[in-house]
């Protein structure tokens, strides 16, 4: 399977710096051997739509509403994201679970809305440090994925799954390739039990992935790509990760 390297810009960027970053990335796009996407703040979707035209770069959003339309001030629907040709949307990022109190059920609803609009949800799961130390890693990620499987049933092979241990996000602490592979294998088995097409689901790793550790992580049998935060904001770093994905 072709690997997927997706950048998560989080709440960073400006019209000027986005243009410079995307142009720097695209100047190397002839060398890309993997799928490459950028998940950007919603106001920049139209900019990405323009910048990525006639290029292999795909883009997406970082969140979507569980509602379709109506009195939900500040929310953005899957239909609106589709209007801007979003290919992906991140759902259930740990920063949204933690700071916006998103539950497993809400995340499953958001994934359902994305799928119904033809957008691939990048569903994030991952344990906190406290949960890992208490030996609860498998239980937590399985519970988070089970909610999404429960609501999305036969469509489950259409998602991208991101394993992002919360203790590794933005901390410079990466899961070892063995730690990550172990959890990815657990998630793959859970997908297999739910779908005959589990083999085609990209399970990507996120959490301080960088130019130095990407190759080893991406060499693991069940690591099909990366969801990259900090290192996606610097062209040279992101390009090194892309180069490691072949
Ligand atoms: P990081 O973020 O690469 O900066 O750790 C990853 C993410 O939050 O998706």
Boltz pocket constraint, residues with backbone or C-beta under 6 A from the ligand:
constraints:
  - pocket:
      binder: B
      contacts: [[A, 8], [A, 164], [A, 168], [A, 169], [A, 170], [A, 171], [A, 172], [A, 206], [A, 207], [A, 208], [A, 209], [A, 227], [A, 228], [A, 229], [A, 230], [A, 231]]
      max_distance: 6.0
